[in-house]
Amino acid sequence: MDYDFSGPQSGPMETFESLVRAEFAPKNIYLNTASSGLLPARTVEAMRTAVESAAAGRPTDMFADVEAARASFARLTGIPVSRVAAGASVAVYTGLIAASLPEGAEVLTAEADFSSVVNPFHMREDLKVRAVPLEGIAESVRPGTALVAVSAAQSADGRVADLPAIRAAAREHGARTYVDASQAAGWLDLDADAHDYVSAVAFKWLFCPRGVAFLAVPEDLGGLTPLFAGWVAGERPWDSCYGPVTELAHSARRFDESPALFSYAGARRSLELLEHLGVDAVRTHDLALADRFRAGLDALGHEAVPAPGSPIVSVPGLGHRQEELSSAGIEVSDRAGNLRAAFHLYNTPADVDRLLDVLSR
């Protein structure tokens, strides 16, 4: 499959494999994207240019980078750019949503979901927060449920939520849905338009620098009050630097946090790369590697946590081997005693086979 690309690292037509090789050069076998993704070469170069330009007193227009990154995220998730806010933290955006709920509202969550998705709701003692197993969320939505908050893919073990079923159940009972796509954006076929709110940090599967996150909101802005609105949330930011902001942005930009500009200078390039490669191609690549690993585990007598259709593979009882694997040049995670391997576009079948070889000893 060919991709049309004319960036600085390669010629006008590149295959998926050669473009990835041009952008990524890990010095080890890196299978830890669920913790943090690797940065492409173009991203590193863009950040270096931005830092050096600032040091020389000739800073680049990094606010243009914020807008380009916002537009890329909108295209990748299938919504208008006017519905995307740019910030730095899922927890902040969860807190914004939590603050919008009326006293006594019920929030339905998944058991043991990532803290940034659920903890802000618990900080409001006047909310009713109910946790159920991930597989039972759709059937647990009931009259009086105000919001269903769930990760699209679970951080600990990669299990993928049945988002269509959850959305259908929420609609039936008049509830809104909030999806954290931090472990899914970049490989999952994510339809942000199907949900009220979608957040994601970008330093994992979107291989952006830390300090970049997005929030997608509905056309009506979801009834959210921009509690932390600063000058960047103004319809005309440079006219909103002093005193109260007299006119908030008419779009989701009213929910922007003051951006980590150097991070966004890099994020722009990372998201451009993902758009060139295509999420479908990345997903096919990632899932093939995960399936190869699952098959190899079966042959070794190990059983992974069932997570079909996910590039995150969690193996109970093997977390204690994380240090040994790291010493062998293989980076994975130990999560609650489970070995967690996460396969992304810069990984190869040889990486999978090397991991299985070390585990077989």
VOGUFI-638024 format. One record per residue (C-alpha): x, y, z; residue number from 1; residue in one letter. Coordinates in steps of 0.2 Angstrom, whole numbers. Last residue first. Layout:
// VOGUFI-638024
+-------+-------+-------+-----+------+
:  east : north :    up :  nr : rest :
+-------+-------+-------+-----+------+
:     X :     Y :     Z : NUM :    A :
...
+-------+-------+-------+-----+------+
//
This chain:
// VOGUFI-638024
+-------+-------+-------+-----+------+
:  east : north :    up :  nr : rest :
+-------+-------+-------+-----+------+
:    66 :   -96 :   146 : 361 :    R :
:    50 :   -95 :   136 : 360 :    S :
:    47 :   -77 :   141 : 359 :    L :
:    64 :   -72 :   133 : 358 :    V :
:    59 :   -80 :   116 : 357 :    D :
:    41 :   -73 :   117 : 356 :    L :
:    48 :   -56 :   118 : 355 :    L :
:    60 :   -59 :   104 : 354 :    R :
:    46 :   -66 :    93 : 353 :    D :
:    35 :   -51 :    96 : 352 :    V :
:    50 :   -39 :    92 : 351 :    D :
:    53 :   -49 :    76 : 350 :    A :
:    35 :   -47 :    71 : 349 :    P :
:    38 :   -28 :    71 : 348 :    T :
:    35 :   -13 :    82 : 347 :    N :
:    35 :     5 :    76 : 346 :    Y :
:    17 :     5 :    72 : 345 :    L :
:    11 :     0 :    89 : 344 :    H :
:    10 :   -15 :   100 : 343 :    F :
:     7 :   -13 :   119 : 342 :    A :
:    13 :   -27 :   131 : 341 :    A :
:     7 :   -28 :   149 : 340 :    R :
:    14 :   -41 :   161 : 339 :    L :
:     1 :   -43 :   175 : 338 :    N :
:     5 :   -41 :   193 : 337 :    G :
:    -5 :   -26 :   196 : 336 :    A :
:     2 :   -18 :   180 : 335 :    R :
:    20 :   -22 :   176 : 334 :    D :
:    24 :   -13 :   160 : 333 :    S :
:    34 :   -18 :   144 : 332 :    V :
:    51 :   -12 :   138 : 331 :    E :
:    62 :   -26 :   130 : 330 :    I :
:    81 :   -23 :   130 : 329 :    G :
:    85 :   -39 :   139 : 328 :    A :
:    87 :   -29 :   156 : 327 :    S :
:    70 :   -23 :   153 : 326 :    S :
:    63 :   -40 :   151 : 325 :    L :
:    71 :   -45 :   167 : 324 :    E :
:    64 :   -30 :   176 : 323 :    E :
:    46 :   -34 :   169 : 322 :    Q :
:    47 :   -52 :   174 : 321 :    R :
:    37 :   -49 :   190 : 320 :    H :
:    22 :   -44 :   179 : 319 :    G :
:    20 :   -62 :   173 : 318 :    L :
:     6 :   -68 :   184 : 317 :    G :
:    -8 :   -62 :   173 : 316 :    P :
:    -4 :   -57 :   155 : 315 :    V :
:   -10 :   -41 :   148 : 314 :    S :
:   -11 :   -38 :   129 : 313 :    V :
:   -14 :   -20 :   122 : 312 :    I :
:   -16 :   -20 :   103 : 311 :    P :
:   -35 :   -23 :   105 : 310 :    S :
:   -47 :   -32 :    94 : 309 :    G :
:   -51 :   -46 :   106 : 308 :    P :
:   -46 :   -42 :   124 : 307 :    A :
:   -47 :   -58 :   134 : 306 :    P :
:   -34 :   -57 :   148 : 305 :    V :
:   -19 :   -67 :   142 : 304 :    A :
:   -17 :   -85 :   145 : 303 :    E :
:     0 :   -93 :   146 : 302 :    H :
:     5 :  -111 :   141 : 301 :    G :
:    19 :  -106 :   130 : 300 :    L :
:    10 :  -110 :   114 : 299 :    A :
:    -5 :  -100 :   120 : 298 :    D :
:     7 :   -85 :   123 : 297 :    L :
:    13 :   -87 :   105 : 296 :    G :
:    -4 :   -85 :    99 : 295 :    A :
:    -7 :   -70 :   110 : 294 :    R :
:     9 :   -62 :   103 : 293 :    F :
:     4 :   -65 :    85 : 292 :    R :
:   -13 :   -58 :    89 : 291 :    D :
:    -5 :   -42 :    96 : 290 :    A :
:     6 :   -40 :    81 : 289 :    L :
:    -8 :   -42 :    69 : 288 :    A :
:   -18 :   -30 :    79 : 287 :    L :
:    -5 :   -16 :    78 : 286 :    D :
:    -3 :   -17 :    59 : 285 :    H :
:   -21 :   -18 :    55 : 284 :    T :
:   -24 :    -3 :    67 : 283 :    R :
:   -10 :     7 :    59 : 282 :    V :
:   -17 :     4 :    42 : 281 :    A :
:   -35 :     9 :    47 : 280 :    D :
:   -28 :    24 :    56 : 279 :    V :
:   -20 :    31 :    40 : 278 :    G :
:    -2 :    33 :    37 : 277 :    L :
:    -3 :    51 :    31 : 276 :    H :
:   -16 :    56 :    45 : 275 :    E :
:    -4 :    48 :    58 : 274 :    L :
:    10 :    58 :    51 : 273 :    L :
:     1 :    75 :    52 : 272 :    E :
:    -4 :    70 :    70 : 271 :    L :
:    14 :    69 :    74 : 270 :    S :
:    19 :    85 :    66 : 269 :    R :
:     6 :    95 :    74 : 268 :    R :
:    10 :    87 :    91 : 267 :    A :
:    28 :    94 :    90 : 266 :    G :
:    23 :   112 :    90 : 265 :    A :
:    10 :   107 :   102 : 264 :    Y :
:    22 :   102 :   115 : 263 :    S :
:    32 :   118 :   113 : 262 :    F :
:    16 :   128 :   115 : 261 :    L :
:    10 :   120 :   131 : 260 :    A :
:    -7 :   127 :   128 : 259 :    P :
:   -17 :   139 :   140 : 258 :    S :
:   -32 :   127 :   143 : 257 :    E :
:   -45 :   128 :   129 : 256 :    D :
:   -64 :   126 :   134 : 255 :    F :
:   -69 :   142 :   125 : 254 :    R :
:   -61 :   133 :   110 : 253 :    R :
:   -76 :   122 :   109 : 252 :    A :
:   -84 :   136 :    98 : 251 :    S :
:   -91 :   153 :   100 : 250 :    H :
:   -76 :   159 :   109 : 249 :    A :
:   -80 :   169 :   125 : 248 :    L :
:   -84 :   187 :   123 : 247 :    E :
:   -81 :   199 :   137 : 246 :    T :
:   -66 :   190 :   144 : 245 :    V :
:   -65 :   199 :   161 : 244 :    P :
:   -50 :   210 :   164 : 243 :    G :
:   -35 :   210 :   152 : 242 :    Y :
:   -29 :   198 :   139 : 241 :    C :
:   -45 :   196 :   129 : 240 :    S :
:   -41 :   206 :   113 : 239 :    D :
:   -27 :   194 :   109 : 238 :    W :
:   -39 :   180 :   112 : 237 :    P :
:   -53 :   186 :   100 : 236 :    R :
:   -67 :   174 :   103 : 235 :    E :
:   -59 :   172 :   121 : 234 :    G :
:   -54 :   156 :   128 : 233 :    A :
:   -36 :   160 :   125 : 232 :    V :
:   -38 :   174 :   138 : 231 :    W :
:   -43 :   162 :   152 : 230 :    G :
:   -57 :   150 :   154 : 229 :    A :
:   -55 :   139 :   169 : 228 :    F :
:   -74 :   137 :   173 : 227 :    L :
:   -79 :   136 :   155 : 226 :    P :
:   -97 :   130 :   160 : 225 :    T :
:  -102 :   115 :   150 : 224 :    L :
:  -120 :   112 :   144 : 223 :    G :
:  -114 :   100 :   131 : 222 :    G :
:  -106 :   113 :   119 : 221 :    L :
:  -122 :   114 :   109 : 220 :    D :
:  -113 :   106 :    94 : 219 :    E :
:  -107 :    92 :   106 : 218 :    P :
:   -90 :    92 :   114 : 217 :    V :
:   -73 :    84 :   109 : 216 :    A :
:   -59 :    87 :   122 : 215 :    L :
:   -41 :    86 :   117 : 214 :    F :
:   -24 :    83 :   126 : 213 :    A :
:    -6 :    89 :   124 : 212 :    V :
:     6 :    91 :   138 : 211 :    G :
:    17 :    76 :   134 : 210 :    R :
:    24 :    75 :   116 : 209 :    P :
:    14 :    67 :   103 : 208 :    C :
:    14 :    48 :    98 : 207 :    F :
:    -5 :    48 :    94 : 206 :    L :
:    -5 :    30 :   103 : 205 :    W :
:     2 :    38 :   119 : 204 :    K :
:     6 :    56 :   121 : 203 :    F :
:   -10 :    62 :   114 : 202 :    A :
:   -21 :    63 :   130 : 201 :    V :
:   -39 :    60 :   125 : 200 :    A :
:   -56 :    66 :   128 : 199 :    S :
:   -73 :    62 :   120 : 198 :    V :
:   -89 :    71 :   126 : 197 :    Y :
:  -107 :    69 :   120 : 196 :    D :
:  -104 :    53 :   110 : 195 :    H :
:  -108 :    46 :    92 : 194 :    A :
:   -99 :    61 :    84 : 193 :    D :
:   -83 :    54 :    92 : 192 :    A :
:   -83 :    39 :    80 : 191 :    D :
:   -67 :    30 :    84 : 190 :    L :
:   -60 :    17 :    72 : 189 :    D :
:   -47 :    12 :    85 : 188 :    L :
:   -28 :    14 :    82 : 187 :    W :
:   -23 :    32 :    85 : 186 :    G :
:   -36 :    36 :    98 : 185 :    A :
:   -38 :    21 :   109 : 184 :    A :
:   -29 :    21 :   125 : 183 :    Q :
:   -32 :    40 :   128 : 182 :    S :
:   -50 :    38 :   121 : 181 :    A :
:   -59 :    43 :   137 : 180 :    D :
:   -77 :    42 :   132 : 179 :    V :
:   -91 :    53 :   140 : 178 :    Y :
:  -109 :    48 :   137 : 177 :    T :
:  -125 :    58 :   141 : 176 :    R :
:  -140 :    50 :   148 : 175 :    A :
:  -158 :    51 :   141 : 174 :    G :
:  -163 :    33 :   146 : 173 :    H :
:  -164 :    26 :   128 : 172 :    E :
:  -150 :    37 :   122 : 171 :    R :
:  -138 :    30 :   136 : 170 :    A :
:  -142 :    12 :   131 : 169 :    A :
:  -138 :    15 :   113 : 168 :    A :
:  -122 :    24 :   117 : 167 :    R :
:  -117 :    10 :   128 : 166 :    I :
:  -121 :    -3 :   115 : 165 :    A :
:  -111 :     7 :   101 : 164 :    P :
:   -96 :     9 :   114 : 163 :    L :
:   -94 :    -9 :   118 : 162 :    D :
:   -78 :    -5 :   128 : 161 :    A :
:   -62 :   -13 :   123 : 160 :    V :
:   -51 :   -23 :   135 : 159 :    R :
:   -33 :   -17 :   134 : 158 :    G :
:   -27 :   -24 :   151 : 157 :    D :
:   -23 :   -10 :   163 : 156 :    A :
:   -27 :     5 :   152 : 155 :    S :
:   -45 :    -1 :   147 : 154 :    Q :
:   -50 :     4 :   130 : 153 :    A :
:   -64 :    16 :   126 : 152 :    A :
:   -62 :    22 :   143 : 151 :    S :
:   -79 :    25 :   152 : 150 :    V :
:   -91 :    38 :   159 : 149 :    A :
:  -110 :    36 :   157 : 148 :    V :
:  -119 :    51 :   163 : 147 :    L :
:  -136 :    56 :   170 : 146 :    A :
:  -142 :    39 :   175 : 145 :    T :
:  -160 :    43 :   182 : 144 :    G :
:  -168 :    29 :   172 : 143 :    P :
:  -156 :    15 :   170 : 142 :    R :
:  -139 :    11 :   162 : 141 :    V :
:  -133 :    -5 :   169 : 140 :    S :
:  -136 :   -16 :   153 : 139 :    E :
:  -124 :    -5 :   143 : 138 :    A :
:  -111 :    -5 :   157 : 137 :    I :
:  -110 :   -24 :   160 : 136 :    G :
:   -94 :   -29 :   151 : 135 :    E :
:   -85 :   -15 :   160 : 134 :    L :
:   -89 :   -22 :   177 : 133 :    P :
:  -100 :   -10 :   187 : 132 :    V :
:   -96 :     7 :   196 : 131 :    A :
:  -109 :    19 :   202 : 130 :    R :
:  -106 :    37 :   207 : 129 :    V :
:  -120 :    47 :   215 : 128 :    K :
:  -115 :    65 :   215 : 127 :    L :
:  -116 :    76 :   230 : 126 :    D :
:   -99 :    71 :   237 : 125 :    E :
:   -91 :    79 :   221 : 124 :    R :
:   -73 :    73 :   222 : 123 :    M :
:   -79 :    56 :   216 : 122 :    H :
:   -83 :    63 :   199 : 121 :    F :
:   -66 :    70 :   198 : 120 :    P :
:   -59 :    52 :   201 : 119 :    N :
:   -67 :    43 :   187 : 118 :    V :
:   -58 :    46 :   170 : 117 :    V :
:   -42 :    52 :   178 : 116 :    S :
:   -42 :    37 :   189 : 115 :    S :
:   -41 :    24 :   175 : 114 :    F :
:   -56 :    12 :   176 : 113 :    D :
:   -56 :     0 :   190 : 112 :    A :
:   -74 :    -4 :   189 : 111 :    E :
:   -82 :     5 :   174 : 110 :    A :
:   -92 :    20 :   177 : 109 :    T :
:  -110 :    26 :   179 : 108 :    L :
:  -113 :    44 :   185 : 107 :    V :
:  -129 :    48 :   194 : 106 :    E :
:  -134 :    66 :   197 : 105 :    A :
:  -138 :    71 :   215 : 104 :    G :
:  -133 :    89 :   213 : 103 :    E :
:  -133 :    94 :   194 : 102 :    P :
:  -119 :    89 :   183 : 101 :    L :
:  -108 :   103 :   175 : 100 :    S :
:   -94 :   102 :   188 :  99 :    A :
:   -91 :    83 :   183 :  98 :    A :
:   -89 :    88 :   165 :  97 :    I :
:   -75 :   101 :   169 :  96 :    L :
:   -67 :    89 :   181 :  95 :    G :
:   -66 :    76 :   167 :  94 :    T :
:   -58 :    89 :   156 :  93 :    Y :
:   -45 :    93 :   170 :  92 :    V :
:   -42 :    74 :   172 :  91 :    A :
:   -40 :    72 :   154 :  90 :    V :
:   -25 :    84 :   154 :  89 :    S :
:   -16 :    96 :   142 :  88 :    A :
:   -28 :   107 :   133 :  87 :    G :
:   -36 :   109 :   116 :  86 :    A :
:   -55 :   110 :   113 :  85 :    A :
:   -63 :   102 :    98 :  84 :    V :
:   -81 :   105 :    93 :  83 :    R :
:   -77 :   119 :    80 :  82 :    S :
:   -65 :   107 :    72 :  81 :    V :
:   -80 :    97 :    65 :  80 :    P :
:   -80 :    79 :    69 :  79 :    I :
:   -73 :    63 :    62 :  78 :    G :
:   -61 :    57 :    75 :  77 :    T :
:   -45 :    59 :    64 :  76 :    L :
:   -52 :    74 :    56 :  75 :    R :
:   -55 :    83 :    72 :  74 :    A :
:   -38 :    78 :    79 :  73 :    F :
:   -30 :    85 :    64 :  72 :    S :
:   -39 :   101 :    65 :  71 :    A :
:   -34 :   103 :    84 :  70 :    R :
:   -16 :   100 :    79 :  69 :    A :
:   -16 :   113 :    65 :  68 :    A :
:   -24 :   126 :    78 :  67 :    E :
:   -11 :   122 :    91 :  66 :    V :
:     3 :   123 :    78 :  65 :    D :
:    -4 :   140 :    73 :  64 :    A :
:    -2 :   145 :    91 :  63 :    F :
:    16 :   140 :    89 :  62 :    M :
:    20 :   154 :    78 :  61 :    D :
:    39 :   153 :    78 :  60 :    T :
:    49 :   162 :    91 :  59 :    P :
:    63 :   174 :    85 :  58 :    R :
:    72 :   179 :   101 :  57 :    G :
:    86 :   166 :    98 :  56 :    A :
:    81 :   155 :   113 :  55 :    A :
:    63 :   155 :   106 :  54 :    A :
:    70 :   150 :    89 :  53 :    S :
:    80 :   136 :    97 :  52 :    E :
:    65 :   129 :   106 :  51 :    V :
:    54 :   129 :    91 :  50 :    A :
:    67 :   122 :    80 :  49 :    T :
:    70 :   108 :    92 :  48 :    R :
:    51 :   105 :    94 :  47 :    M :
:    49 :   103 :    75 :  46 :    A :
:    64 :    92 :    74 :  45 :    E :
:    58 :    80 :    88 :  44 :    V :
:    41 :    79 :    79 :  43 :    T :
:    49 :    76 :    62 :  42 :    R :
:    59 :    61 :    70 :  41 :    A :
:    43 :    53 :    77 :  40 :    P :
:    41 :    53 :    96 :  39 :    L :
:    38 :    36 :   104 :  38 :    L :
:    22 :    33 :   114 :  37 :    G :
:    20 :    33 :   132 :  36 :    S :
:    12 :    21 :   145 :  35 :    S :
:     1 :    11 :   133 :  34 :    A :
:    15 :    13 :   121 :  33 :    T :
:    26 :     1 :   131 :  32 :    N :
:    32 :   -12 :   119 :  31 :    L :
:    49 :    -4 :   114 :  30 :    Y :
:    61 :   -16 :   108 :  29 :    I :
:    77 :    -6 :   111 :  28 :    N :
:    87 :     8 :   102 :  27 :    K :
:    71 :    14 :    94 :  26 :    P :
:    73 :    22 :    77 :  25 :    A :
:    56 :    30 :    71 :  24 :    F :
:    52 :    42 :    57 :  23 :    E :
:    61 :    34 :    42 :  22 :    A :
:    57 :    17 :    48 :  21 :    R :
:    39 :    21 :    49 :  20 :    V :
:    40 :    29 :    31 :  19 :    L :
:    48 :    13 :    25 :  18 :    S :
:    35 :     1 :    33 :  17 :    E :
:    20 :    11 :    27 :  16 :    F :
:    26 :    12 :     9 :  15 :    T :
:    32 :    29 :     3 :  14 :    E :
:    28 :    40 :   -12 :  13 :    M :
:    34 :    58 :   -12 :  12 :    P :
:    51 :    55 :    -5 :  11 :    G :
:    57 :    54 :    13 :  10 :    S :
:    61 :    63 :    29 :   9 :    Q :
:    57 :    81 :    25 :   8 :    P :
:    39 :    78 :    21 :   7 :    G :
:    31 :    74 :     4 :   6 :    S :
:    19 :    60 :     8 :   5 :    F :
:     6 :    51 :    -3 :   4 :    D :
:     5 :    33 :     4 :   3 :    Y :
:     7 :    17 :    -5 :   2 :    D :
:     0 :     0 :     0 :   1 :    M :
+-------+-------+-------+-----+------+
//
